[in-house]
Amino acid sequence: MGIGVVTTAMKARAIGEPIRSGPGRKFVLSLAPALVAGAVLTAVLFRAGLSGMLPGLWLLLYGAGIVSAGTNSVRVVPVMGFTSMLLGAAALLAPAAWGDWFMAAGFGGLQIGFGWVIARRYGG
């Protein structure tokens, strides 16, 4: 999230727009609903003793937020979001003990892989 905020601020500065309008506003309004839903559902599932579902939920909702926010970006960004959503769905169907591996694959592997593609093809 921090990288997204920094790069959005850089893009806004490059085109001479304040961060609170244009790119910054679109980024926040696109990503925030999925993250807020994730925070609320995290509390609910944790209280219900269903913390094994959290990795899948986080990947699924983070991916949904990236798909939404990615509509204002290069084409590969929504693809990254859909890939994260698929990984989240797989995590929800897999044994809960595999949750850490799904988290590493999604928030580590996917981010690094797609980040590399974006940096190489689109200059960051």
A tleap script that builds the chain and sets N, CA, C and O, in Angstrom:
source leaprc.protein.ff14SB
mol = sequence {
  NMET GLY ILE GLY VAL VAL THR THR ALA MET
  LYS ALA ARG ALA ILE GLY GLU PRO ILE ARG
  SER GLY PRO GLY ARG LYS PHE VAL LEU SER
  LEU ALA PRO ALA LEU VAL ALA GLY ALA VAL
  LEU THR ALA VAL LEU PHE ARG ALA GLY LEU
  SER GLY MET LEU PRO GLY LEU TRP LEU LEU
  LEU TYR GLY ALA GLY ILE VAL SER ALA GLY
  THR ASN SER VAL ARG VAL VAL PRO VAL MET
  GLY PHE THR SER MET LEU LEU GLY ALA ALA
  ALA LEU LEU ALA PRO ALA ALA TRP GLY ASP
  TRP PHE MET ALA ALA GLY PHE GLY GLY LEU
  GLN ILE GLY PHE GLY TRP VAL ILE ALA ARG
  ARG TYR GLY CGLY
}
set mol.1.N position { 0.829 -1.181 0.000 }
set mol.1.CA position { 0.000 0.000 0.000 }
set mol.1.C position { 0.872 1.241 0.000 }
set mol.1.O position { 0.589 2.210 -0.705 }
set mol.2.N position { 1.928 1.207 0.792 }
set mol.2.CA position { 2.824 2.351 0.869 }
set mol.2.C position { 3.462 2.684 -0.466 }
set mol.2.O position { 3.580 3.853 -0.833 }
set mol.3.N position { 3.875 1.651 -1.192 }
set mol.3.CA position { 4.471 1.866 -2.507 }
set mol.3.C position { 3.445 2.492 -3.445 }
set mol.3.O position { 3.777 3.383 -4.228 }
set mol.4.N position { 2.210 2.030 -3.368 }
set mol.4.CA position { 1.153 2.594 -4.205 }
set mol.4.C position { 0.927 4.069 -3.916 }
set mol.4.O position { 0.735 4.863 -4.837 }
set mol.5.N position { 0.950 4.437 -2.644 }
set mol.5.CA position { 0.759 5.836 -2.272 }
set mol.5.C position { 1.914 6.688 -2.793 }
set mol.5.O position { 1.700 7.768 -3.342 }
set mol.6.N position { 3.143 6.194 -2.615 }
set mol.6.CA position { 4.318 6.949 -3.067 }
set mol.6.C position { 4.316 7.114 -4.583 }
set mol.6.O position { 4.531 8.219 -5.082 }
set mol.7.N position { 4.076 6.031 -5.322 }
set mol.7.CA position { 4.105 6.128 -6.783 }
set mol.7.C position { 2.944 6.968 -7.311 }
set mol.7.O position { 3.093 7.670 -8.311 }
set mol.8.N position { 1.803 6.903 -6.653 }
set mol.8.CA position { 0.680 7.749 -7.052 }
set mol.8.C position { 1.010 9.215 -6.815 }
set mol.8.O position { 0.678 10.066 -7.640 }
set mol.9.N position { 1.657 9.516 -5.702 }
set mol.9.CA position { 2.077 10.896 -5.426 }
set mol.9.C position { 3.077 11.374 -6.474 }
set mol.9.O position { 3.023 12.524 -6.909 }
set mol.10.N position { 3.978 10.501 -6.875 }
set mol.10.CA position { 4.954 10.859 -7.904 }
set mol.10.C position { 4.261 11.147 -9.237 }
set mol.10.O position { 4.596 12.112 -9.924 }
set mol.11.N position { 3.291 10.302 -9.595 }
set mol.11.CA position { 2.561 10.516 -10.848 }
set mol.11.C position { 1.760 11.813 -10.803 }
set mol.11.O position { 1.721 12.559 -11.781 }
set mol.12.N position { 1.122 12.077 -9.666 }
set mol.12.CA position { 0.342 13.312 -9.530 }
set mol.12.C position { 1.252 14.531 -9.656 }
set mol.12.O position { 0.900 15.506 -10.321 }
set mol.13.N position { 2.405 14.476 -9.028 }
set mol.13.CA position { 3.355 15.590 -9.112 }
set mol.13.C position { 3.845 15.773 -10.543 }
set mol.13.O position { 4.013 16.903 -11.004 }
set mol.14.N position { 4.077 14.657 -11.254 }
set mol.14.CA position { 4.576 14.731 -12.630 }
set mol.14.C position { 3.584 15.406 -13.578 }
set mol.14.O position { 3.984 16.094 -14.517 }
set mol.15.N position { 2.285 15.203 -13.325 }
set mol.15.CA position { 1.292 15.828 -14.206 }
set mol.15.C position { 0.738 17.123 -13.629 }
set mol.15.O position { -0.161 17.735 -14.206 }
set mol.16.N position { 1.282 17.537 -12.479 }
set mol.16.CA position { 0.903 18.817 -11.896 }
set mol.16.C position { -0.447 18.833 -11.212 }
set mol.16.O position { -1.077 19.887 -11.129 }
set mol.17.N position { -0.911 17.692 -10.718 }
set mol.17.CA position { -2.192 17.624 -10.005 }
set mol.17.C position { -1.945 17.371 -8.530 }
set mol.17.O position { -1.011 16.654 -8.172 }
set mol.18.N position { -2.767 17.950 -7.674 }
set mol.18.CA position { -2.644 17.642 -6.251 }
set mol.18.C position { -3.004 16.171 -6.002 }
set mol.18.O position { -3.837 15.600 -6.706 }
set mol.19.N position { -2.376 15.579 -5.010 }
set mol.19.CA position { -2.591 14.156 -4.705 }
set mol.19.C position { -4.049 13.879 -4.319 }
set mol.19.O position { -4.542 12.770 -4.527 }
set mol.20.N position { -4.730 14.868 -3.766 }
set mol.20.CA position { -6.120 14.652 -3.333 }
set mol.20.C position { -7.126 14.675 -4.469 }
set mol.20.O position { -8.308 14.402 -4.261 }
set mol.21.N position { -6.673 14.993 -5.650 }
set mol.21.CA position { -7.574 14.932 -6.803 }
set mol.21.C position { -6.912 14.061 -7.858 }
set mol.21.O position { -5.733 13.729 -7.732 }
set mol.22.N position { -7.622 13.701 -8.855 }
set mol.22.CA position { -7.064 12.905 -9.947 }
set mol.22.C position { -6.576 11.546 -9.500 }
set mol.22.O position { -7.353 10.773 -8.940 }
set mol.23.N position { -5.295 11.225 -9.733 }
set mol.23.CA position { -4.776 9.888 -9.473 }
set mol.23.C position { -4.896 9.443 -8.020 }
set mol.23.O position { -5.259 8.297 -7.754 }
set mol.24.N position { -4.599 10.326 -7.086 }
set mol.24.CA position { -4.660 9.951 -5.668 }
set mol.24.C position { -6.069 9.599 -5.221 }
set mol.24.O position { -6.290 8.611 -4.521 }
set mol.25.N position { -6.992 10.408 -5.633 }
set mol.25.CA position { -8.395 10.173 -5.264 }
set mol.25.C position { -8.907 8.866 -5.883 }
set mol.25.O position { -9.588 8.086 -5.217 }
set mol.26.N position { -8.580 8.634 -7.140 }
set mol.26.CA position { -9.002 7.394 -7.803 }
set mol.26.C position { -8.394 6.180 -7.124 }
set mol.26.O position { -9.068 5.168 -6.931 }
set mol.27.N position { -7.122 6.278 -6.763 }
set mol.27.CA position { -6.446 5.171 -6.098 }
set mol.27.C position { -7.137 4.822 -4.786 }
set mol.27.O position { -7.457 3.660 -4.537 }
set mol.28.N position { -7.365 5.827 -3.952 }
set mol.28.CA position { -7.970 5.585 -2.645 }
set mol.28.C position { -9.400 5.076 -2.780 }
set mol.28.O position { -9.786 4.114 -2.116 }
set mol.29.N position { -10.185 5.720 -3.639 }
set mol.29.CA position { -11.581 5.307 -3.784 }
set mol.29.C position { -11.720 3.922 -4.409 }
set mol.29.O position { -12.729 3.251 -4.195 }
set mol.30.N position { -10.734 3.491 -5.169 }
set mol.30.CA position { -10.795 2.169 -5.785 }
set mol.30.C position { -10.321 1.062 -4.848 }
set mol.30.O position { -10.896 -0.026 -4.827 }
set mol.31.N position { -9.281 1.336 -4.079 }
set mol.31.CA position { -8.677 0.302 -3.240 }
set mol.31.C position { -9.287 0.230 -1.845 }
set mol.31.O position { -9.411 -0.858 -1.283 }
set mol.32.N position { -9.662 1.354 -1.290 }
set mol.32.CA position { -10.109 1.414 0.102 }
set mol.32.C position { -11.308 0.525 0.433 }
set mol.32.O position { -11.281 -0.122 1.480 }
set mol.33.N position { -12.359 0.451 -0.392 }
set mol.33.CA position { -13.496 -0.385 0.004 }
set mol.33.C position { -13.123 -1.852 0.256 }
set mol.33.O position { -13.605 -2.458 1.212 }
set mol.34.N position { -12.282 -2.411 -0.586 }
set mol.34.CA position { -11.872 -3.807 -0.387 }
set mol.34.C position { -11.029 -3.956 0.873 }
set mol.34.O position { -11.160 -4.948 1.589 }
set mol.35.N position { -10.164 -2.980 1.152 }
set mol.35.CA position { -9.330 -3.061 2.348 }
set mol.35.C position { -10.158 -2.882 3.618 }
set mol.35.O position { -9.906 -3.551 4.620 }
set mol.36.N position { -11.142 -1.986 3.584 }
set mol.36.CA position { -12.012 -1.802 4.741 }
set mol.36.C position { -12.841 -3.073 4.981 }
set mol.36.O position { -12.995 -3.507 6.123 }
set mol.37.N position { -13.367 -3.661 3.913 }
set mol.37.CA position { -14.116 -4.921 4.048 }
set mol.37.C position { -13.219 -6.006 4.643 }
set mol.37.O position { -13.657 -6.783 5.491 }
set mol.38.N position { -11.969 -6.055 4.200 }
set mol.38.CA position { -11.019 -7.028 4.738 }
set mol.38.C position { -10.770 -6.816 6.223 }
set mol.38.O position { -10.676 -7.783 6.978 }
set mol.39.N position { -10.662 -5.566 6.648 }
set mol.39.CA position { -10.430 -5.277 8.061 }
set mol.39.C position { -11.627 -5.705 8.914 }
set mol.39.O position { -11.460 -6.315 9.970 }
set mol.40.N position { -12.822 -5.382 8.449 }
set mol.40.CA position { -14.032 -5.757 9.200 }
set mol.40.C position { -14.177 -7.280 9.261 }
set mol.40.O position { -14.425 -7.843 10.327 }
set mol.41.N position { -14.022 -7.934 8.120 }
set mol.41.CA position { -14.153 -9.399 8.097 }
set mol.41.C position { -13.048 -10.096 8.881 }
set mol.41.O position { -13.264 -11.181 9.421 }
set mol.42.N position { -11.871 -9.487 8.948 }
set mol.42.CA position { -10.791 -10.049 9.759 }
set mol.42.C position { -11.220 -10.105 11.221 }
set mol.42.O position { -11.052 -11.132 11.879 }
set mol.43.N position { -11.768 -9.014 11.726 }
set mol.43.CA position { -12.216 -8.984 13.116 }
set mol.43.C position { -13.322 -10.006 13.360 }
set mol.43.O position { -13.310 -10.709 14.370 }
set mol.44.N position { -14.270 -10.089 12.443 }
set mol.44.CA position { -15.393 -11.017 12.595 }
set mol.44.C position { -14.908 -12.468 12.579 }
set mol.44.O position { -15.278 -13.255 13.450 }
set mol.45.N position { -14.090 -12.821 11.603 }
set mol.45.CA position { -13.608 -14.208 11.501 }
set mol.45.C position { -12.692 -14.578 12.661 }
set mol.45.O position { -12.731 -15.708 13.148 }
set mol.46.N position { -11.877 -13.639 13.103 }
set mol.46.CA position { -10.996 -13.913 14.236 }
set mol.46.C position { -11.810 -14.180 15.499 }
set mol.46.O position { -11.524 -15.116 16.245 }
set mol.47.N position { -12.826 -13.351 15.731 }
set mol.47.CA position { -13.696 -13.550 16.911 }
set mol.47.C position { -14.454 -14.862 16.831 }
set mol.47.O position { -14.754 -15.471 17.858 }
set mol.48.N position { -14.766 -15.303 15.618 }
set mol.48.CA position { -15.512 -16.556 15.439 }
set mol.48.C position { -14.596 -17.773 15.471 }
set mol.48.O position { -15.066 -18.903 15.339 }
set mol.49.N position { -13.300 -17.558 15.643 }
set mol.49.CA position { -12.359 -18.676 15.689 }
set mol.49.C position { -12.042 -19.244 14.310 }
set mol.49.O position { -11.620 -20.395 14.199 }
set mol.50.N position { -12.237 -18.459 13.274 }
set mol.50.CA position { -12.012 -18.921 11.904 }
set mol.50.C position { -10.802 -18.240 11.271 }
set mol.50.O position { -10.833 -17.874 10.097 }
set mol.51.N position { -9.749 -18.074 12.047 }
set mol.51.CA position { -8.572 -17.365 11.549 }
set mol.51.C position { -7.872 -18.119 10.415 }
set mol.51.O position { -7.083 -17.516 9.687 }
set mol.52.N position { -8.131 -19.385 10.248 }
set mol.52.CA position { -7.552 -20.140 9.139 }
set mol.52.C position { -8.038 -19.664 7.779 }
set mol.52.O position { -7.415 -19.954 6.758 }
set mol.53.N position { -9.140 -18.940 7.762 }
set mol.53.CA position { -9.677 -18.416 6.507 }
set mol.53.C position { -9.069 -17.066 6.121 }
set mol.53.O position { -9.265 -16.593 5.001 }
set mol.54.N position { -8.339 -16.453 7.037 }
set mol.54.CA position { -7.839 -15.098 6.795 }
set mol.54.C position { -6.889 -14.978 5.599 }
set mol.54.O position { -7.042 -14.038 4.818 }
set mol.55.N position { -5.921 -15.873 5.414 }
set mol.55.CA position { -5.047 -15.709 4.238 }
set mol.55.C position { -5.819 -15.671 2.918 }
set mol.55.O position { -5.539 -14.834 2.061 }
set mol.56.N position { -6.773 -16.559 2.756 }
set mol.56.CA position { -7.583 -16.570 1.535 }
set mol.56.C position { -8.412 -15.308 1.399 }
set mol.56.O position { -8.501 -14.733 0.314 }
set mol.57.N position { -9.017 -14.877 2.491 }
set mol.57.CA position { -9.820 -13.649 2.488 }
set mol.57.C position { -8.962 -12.444 2.119 }
set mol.57.O position { -9.356 -11.627 1.286 }
set mol.58.N position { -7.789 -12.335 2.740 }
set mol.58.CA position { -6.921 -11.183 2.465 }
set mol.58.C position { -6.481 -11.152 1.014 }
set mol.58.O position { -6.502 -10.099 0.377 }
set mol.59.N position { -6.080 -12.304 0.487 }
set mol.59.CA position { -5.651 -12.350 -0.915 }
set mol.59.C position { -6.802 -12.030 -1.853 }
set mol.59.O position { -6.626 -11.306 -2.833 }
set mol.60.N position { -7.966 -12.562 -1.559 }
set mol.60.CA position { -9.138 -12.344 -2.398 }
set mol.60.C position { -9.539 -10.864 -2.417 }
set mol.60.O position { -9.752 -10.293 -3.487 }
set mol.61.N position { -9.640 -10.251 -1.253 }
set mol.61.CA position { -10.066 -8.857 -1.198 }
set mol.61.C position { -8.978 -7.890 -1.661 }
set mol.61.O position { -9.283 -6.868 -2.277 }
set mol.62.N position { -7.720 -8.196 -1.373 }
set mol.62.CA position { -6.631 -7.364 -1.885 }
set mol.62.C position { -6.635 -7.401 -3.410 }
set mol.62.O position { -6.469 -6.373 -4.067 }
set mol.63.N position { -6.828 -8.597 -3.965 }
set mol.63.CA position { -6.902 -8.731 -5.419 }
set mol.63.C position { -8.061 -7.939 -5.997 }
set mol.63.O position { -7.914 -7.294 -7.035 }
set mol.64.N position { -9.218 -7.979 -5.335 }
set mol.64.CA position { -10.375 -7.212 -5.806 }
set mol.64.C position { -10.066 -5.718 -5.788 }
set mol.64.O position { -10.443 -4.994 -6.709 }
set mol.65.N position { -9.383 -5.255 -4.747 }
set mol.65.CA position { -9.002 -3.852 -4.686 }
set mol.65.C position { -8.015 -3.469 -5.775 }
set mol.65.O position { -8.107 -2.383 -6.347 }
set mol.66.N position { -7.075 -4.354 -6.062 }
set mol.66.CA position { -6.083 -4.092 -7.107 }
set mol.66.C position { -6.749 -4.074 -8.482 }
set mol.66.O position { -6.397 -3.254 -9.330 }
set mol.67.N position { -7.699 -4.965 -8.707 }
set mol.67.CA position { -8.431 -4.938 -9.984 }
set mol.67.C position { -9.121 -3.588 -10.146 }
set mol.67.O position { -9.044 -2.971 -11.208 }
set mol.68.N position { -9.794 -3.131 -9.094 }
set mol.68.CA position { -10.497 -1.845 -9.157 }
set mol.68.C position { -9.524 -0.687 -9.352 }
set mol.68.O position { -9.716 0.149 -10.234 }
set mol.69.N position { -8.493 -0.642 -8.538 }
set mol.69.CA position { -7.515 0.445 -8.652 }
set mol.69.C position { -6.738 0.354 -9.960 }
set mol.69.O position { -6.302 1.373 -10.494 }
set mol.70.N position { -6.564 -0.850 -10.474 }
set mol.70.CA position { -5.793 -1.054 -11.695 }
set mol.70.C position { -6.493 -0.596 -12.957 }
set mol.70.O position { -5.870 -0.520 -14.017 }
set mol.71.N position { -7.772 -0.290 -12.863 }
set mol.71.CA position { -8.460 0.225 -14.052 }
set mol.71.C position { -7.910 1.585 -14.449 }
set mol.71.O position { -8.128 2.043 -15.570 }
set mol.72.N position { -7.203 2.227 -13.543 }
set mol.72.CA position { -6.589 3.527 -13.809 }
set mol.72.C position { -5.094 3.392 -14.069 }
set mol.72.O position { -4.356 4.372 -13.974 }
set mol.73.N position { -4.653 2.200 -14.392 }
set mol.73.CA position { -3.225 1.955 -14.553 }
set mol.73.C position { -2.981 1.142 -15.830 }
set mol.73.O position { -3.857 1.030 -16.688 }
set mol.74.N position { -1.785 0.585 -15.934 }
set mol.74.CA position { -1.446 -0.236 -17.095 }
set mol.74.C position { -2.208 -1.554 -17.033 }
set mol.74.O position { -2.629 -1.981 -15.958 }
set mol.75.N position { -2.382 -2.190 -18.169 }
set mol.75.CA position { -3.233 -3.371 -18.299 }
set mol.75.C position { -2.821 -4.538 -17.398 }
set mol.75.O position { -3.672 -5.324 -16.982 }
set mol.76.N position { -1.540 -4.658 -17.095 }
set mol.76.CA position { -1.070 -5.797 -16.317 }
set mol.76.C position { -1.476 -5.707 -14.835 }
set mol.76.O position { -1.492 -6.727 -14.146 }
set mol.77.N position { -1.801 -4.521 -14.343 }
set mol.77.CA position { -2.160 -4.370 -12.935 }
set mol.77.C position { -3.465 -5.108 -12.604 }
set mol.77.O position { -3.490 -5.848 -11.621 }
set mol.78.N position { -4.548 -4.945 -13.372 }
set mol.78.CA position { -5.732 -5.754 -13.081 }
set mol.78.C position { -5.476 -7.257 -13.216 }
set mol.78.O position { -6.089 -8.053 -12.505 }
set mol.79.N position { -4.582 -7.649 -14.118 }
set mol.79.CA position { -4.233 -9.068 -14.243 }
set mol.79.C position { -3.617 -9.556 -12.932 }
set mol.79.O position { -3.917 -10.658 -12.473 }
set mol.80.N position { -2.755 -8.733 -12.333 }
set mol.80.CA position { -2.171 -9.080 -11.038 }
set mol.80.C position { -3.277 -9.247 -9.992 }
set mol.80.O position { -3.233 -10.170 -9.179 }
set mol.81.N position { -4.261 -8.355 -10.017 }
set mol.81.CA position { -5.364 -8.451 -9.069 }
set mol.81.C position { -6.167 -9.724 -9.240 }
set mol.81.O position { -6.496 -10.395 -8.262 }
set mol.82.N position { -6.484 -10.058 -10.491 }
set mol.82.CA position { -7.229 -11.299 -10.737 }
set mol.82.C position { -6.421 -12.522 -10.314 }
set mol.82.O position { -6.982 -13.494 -9.809 }
set mol.83.N position { -5.114 -12.476 -10.518 }
set mol.83.CA position { -4.249 -13.587 -10.106 }
set mol.83.C position { -4.262 -13.734 -8.586 }
set mol.83.O position { -4.300 -14.848 -8.065 }
set mol.84.N position { -4.231 -12.612 -7.886 }
set mol.84.CA position { -4.311 -12.644 -6.429 }
set mol.84.C position { -5.660 -13.188 -5.966 }
set mol.84.O position { -5.732 -13.926 -4.983 }
set mol.85.N position { -6.717 -12.825 -6.670 }
set mol.85.CA position { -8.038 -13.345 -6.326 }
set mol.85.C position { -8.109 -14.856 -6.505 }
set mol.85.O position { -8.683 -15.559 -5.674 }
set mol.86.N position { -7.528 -15.351 -7.588 }
set mol.86.CA position { -7.497 -16.804 -7.809 }
set mol.86.C position { -6.715 -17.507 -6.717 }
set mol.86.O position { -7.127 -18.561 -6.232 }
set mol.87.N position { -5.595 -16.930 -6.330 }
set mol.87.CA position { -4.789 -17.504 -5.258 }
set mol.87.C position { -5.564 -17.484 -3.940 }
set mol.87.O position { -5.493 -18.432 -3.159 }
set mol.88.N position { -6.300 -16.408 -3.698 }
set mol.88.CA position { -7.124 -16.328 -2.495 }
set mol.88.C position { -8.220 -17.377 -2.482 }
set mol.88.O position { -8.486 -17.991 -1.449 }
set mol.89.N position { -8.854 -17.583 -3.624 }
set mol.89.CA position { -9.890 -18.624 -3.711 }
set mol.89.C position { -9.289 -20.000 -3.454 }
set mol.89.O position { -9.889 -20.828 -2.768 }
set mol.90.N position { -8.111 -20.239 -4.004 }
set mol.90.CA position { -7.435 -21.521 -3.768 }
set mol.90.C position { -7.096 -21.686 -2.293 }
set mol.90.O position { -7.228 -22.779 -1.741 }
set mol.91.N position { -6.659 -20.603 -1.652 }
set mol.91.CA position { -6.325 -20.664 -0.233 }
set mol.91.C position { -7.557 -20.968 0.621 }
set mol.91.O position { -7.457 -21.672 1.626 }
set mol.92.N position { -8.708 -20.443 0.226 }
set mol.92.CA position { -9.933 -20.722 0.977 }
set mol.92.C position { -10.361 -22.177 0.855 }
set mol.92.O position { -11.010 -22.715 1.751 }
set mol.93.N position { -9.998 -22.811 -0.251 }
set mol.93.CA position { -10.371 -24.208 -0.469 }
set mol.93.C position { -9.318 -25.191 0.028 }
set mol.93.O position { -9.606 -26.376 0.197 }
set mol.94.N position { -8.103 -24.710 0.262 }
set mol.94.CA position { -7.000 -25.569 0.702 }
set mol.94.C position { -7.022 -25.723 2.227 }
set mol.94.O position { -7.734 -24.994 2.919 }
set mol.95.N position { -6.246 -26.667 2.741 }
set mol.95.CA position { -6.140 -26.780 4.202 }
set mol.95.C position { -5.600 -25.487 4.824 }
set mol.95.O position { -4.725 -24.833 4.256 }
set mol.96.N position { -6.124 -25.134 5.983 }
set mol.96.CA position { -5.729 -23.900 6.657 }
set mol.96.C position { -4.232 -23.862 6.955 }
set mol.96.O position { -3.643 -22.782 7.009 }
set mol.97.N position { -3.617 -25.010 7.147 }
set mol.97.CA position { -2.181 -25.067 7.448 }
set mol.97.C position { -1.326 -24.540 6.300 }
set mol.97.O position { -0.155 -24.221 6.508 }
set mol.98.N position { -1.872 -24.442 5.116 }
set mol.98.CA position { -1.123 -23.945 3.962 }
set mol.98.C position { -1.198 -22.419 3.840 }
set mol.98.O position { -0.615 -21.845 2.920 }
set mol.99.N position { -1.898 -21.771 4.745 }
set mol.99.CA position { -2.135 -20.336 4.667 }
set mol.99.C position { -0.881 -19.492 4.522 }
set mol.99.O position { -0.847 -18.562 3.716 }
set mol.100.N position { 0.163 -19.814 5.306 }
set mol.100.CA position { 1.405 -19.034 5.218 }
set mol.100.C position { 2.029 -19.130 3.838 }
set mol.100.O position { 2.586 -18.153 3.336 }
set mol.101.N position { 1.942 -20.304 3.219 }
set mol.101.CA position { 2.509 -20.483 1.881 }
set mol.101.C position { 1.739 -19.668 0.842 }
set mol.101.O position { 2.326 -19.088 -0.071 }
set mol.102.N position { 0.428 -19.637 0.995 }
set mol.102.CA position { -0.374 -18.813 0.082 }
set mol.102.C position { -0.057 -17.328 0.267 }
set mol.102.O position { 0.021 -16.577 -0.706 }
set mol.103.N position { 0.123 -16.915 1.518 }
set mol.103.CA position { 0.469 -15.517 1.779 }
set mol.103.C position { 1.819 -15.172 1.145 }
set mol.103.O position { 1.974 -14.118 0.528 }
set mol.104.N position { 2.782 -16.063 1.301 }
set mol.104.CA position { 4.104 -15.823 0.719 }
set mol.104.C position { 4.026 -15.769 -0.802 }
set mol.104.O position { 4.666 -14.929 -1.434 }
set mol.105.N position { 3.241 -16.665 -1.381 }
set mol.105.CA position { 3.101 -16.686 -2.843 }
set mol.105.C position { 2.397 -15.431 -3.348 }
set mol.105.O position { 2.802 -14.859 -4.360 }
set mol.106.N position { 1.354 -15.001 -2.655 }
set mol.106.CA position { 0.574 -13.851 -3.113 }
set mol.106.C position { 1.221 -12.517 -2.813 }
set mol.106.O position { 1.435 -11.705 -3.713 }
set mol.107.N position { 1.533 -12.292 -1.548 }
set mol.107.CA position { 2.068 -10.988 -1.164 }
set mol.107.C position { 3.577 -10.901 -1.367 }
set mol.107.O position { 4.155 -9.820 -1.257 }
set mol.108.N position { 4.207 -12.011 -1.656 }
set mol.108.CA position { 5.632 -12.009 -1.972 }
set mol.108.C position { 5.860 -12.272 -3.444 }
set mol.108.O position { 6.265 -11.381 -4.191 }
set mol.109.N position { 5.599 -13.503 -3.857 }
set mol.109.CA position { 5.880 -13.913 -5.230 }
set mol.109.C position { 5.156 -13.117 -6.294 }
set mol.109.O position { 5.782 -12.638 -7.240 }
set mol.110.N position { 3.849 -12.966 -6.156 }
set mol.110.CA position { 3.082 -12.213 -7.157 }
set mol.110.C position { 3.535 -10.757 -7.222 }
set mol.110.O position { 3.687 -10.195 -8.306 }
set mol.111.N position { 3.747 -10.153 -6.061 }
set mol.111.CA position { 4.158 -8.749 -6.037 }
set mol.111.C position { 5.514 -8.559 -6.703 }
set mol.111.O position { 5.703 -7.625 -7.482 }
set mol.112.N position { 6.445 -9.436 -6.399 }
set mol.112.CA position { 7.777 -9.336 -7.002 }
set mol.112.C position { 7.709 -9.604 -8.500 }
set mol.112.O position { 8.284 -8.862 -9.296 }
set mol.113.N position { 7.007 -10.666 -8.881 }
set mol.113.CA position { 6.905 -11.027 -10.297 }
set mol.113.C position { 6.240 -9.945 -11.129 }
set mol.113.O position { 6.776 -9.524 -12.154 }
set mol.114.N position { 5.093 -9.503 -10.697 }
set mol.114.CA position { 4.394 -8.459 -11.450 }
set mol.114.C position { 5.121 -7.126 -11.354 }
set mol.114.O position { 5.114 -6.354 -12.312 }
set mol.115.N position { 5.744 -6.844 -10.223 }
set mol.115.CA position { 6.538 -5.623 -10.099 }
set mol.115.C position { 7.680 -5.598 -11.096 }
set mol.115.O position { 7.980 -4.562 -11.690 }
set mol.116.N position { 8.311 -6.741 -11.272 }
set mol.116.CA position { 9.409 -6.849 -12.240 }
set mol.116.C position { 8.886 -6.593 -13.656 }
set mol.116.O position { 9.500 -5.851 -14.424 }
set mol.117.N position { 7.756 -7.207 -13.997 }
set mol.117.CA position { 7.166 -7.004 -15.329 }
set mol.117.C position { 6.798 -5.534 -15.542 }
set mol.117.O position { 7.086 -4.971 -16.598 }
set mol.118.N position { 6.178 -4.928 -14.567 }
set mol.118.CA position { 5.776 -3.526 -14.688 }
set mol.118.C position { 7.004 -2.632 -14.831 }
set mol.118.O position { 7.007 -1.707 -15.643 }
set mol.119.N position { 8.034 -2.900 -14.056 }
set mol.119.CA position { 9.247 -2.082 -14.136 }
set mol.119.C position { 9.924 -2.233 -15.500 }
set mol.119.O position { 10.392 -1.249 -16.074 }
set mol.120.N position { 9.975 -3.449 -16.013 }
set mol.120.CA position { 10.659 -3.692 -17.297 }
set mol.120.C position { 9.869 -3.163 -18.490 }
set mol.120.O position { 10.435 -2.538 -19.388 }
set mol.121.N position { 8.570 -3.413 -18.496 }
set mol.121.CA position { 7.754 -3.044 -19.659 }
set mol.121.C position { 7.242 -1.609 -19.629 }
set mol.121.O position { 7.071 -0.984 -20.675 }
set mol.122.N position { 6.999 -1.087 -18.425 }
set mol.122.CA position { 6.346 0.205 -18.325 }
set mol.122.C position { 7.174 1.254 -17.587 }
set mol.122.O position { 6.703 2.370 -17.365 }
set mol.123.N position { 8.379 0.912 -17.214 }
set mol.123.CA position { 9.261 1.875 -16.550 }
set mol.123.C position { 8.883 2.181 -15.115 }
set mol.123.O position { 9.216 3.249 -14.601 }
set mol.124.N position { 8.199 1.268 -14.467 }
set mol.124.CA position { 7.879 1.452 -13.060 }
set mol.124.C position { 6.473 1.805 -12.865 }
set mol.124.O position { 6.036 1.997 -11.730 }
savepdb mol mol.pdb
quit
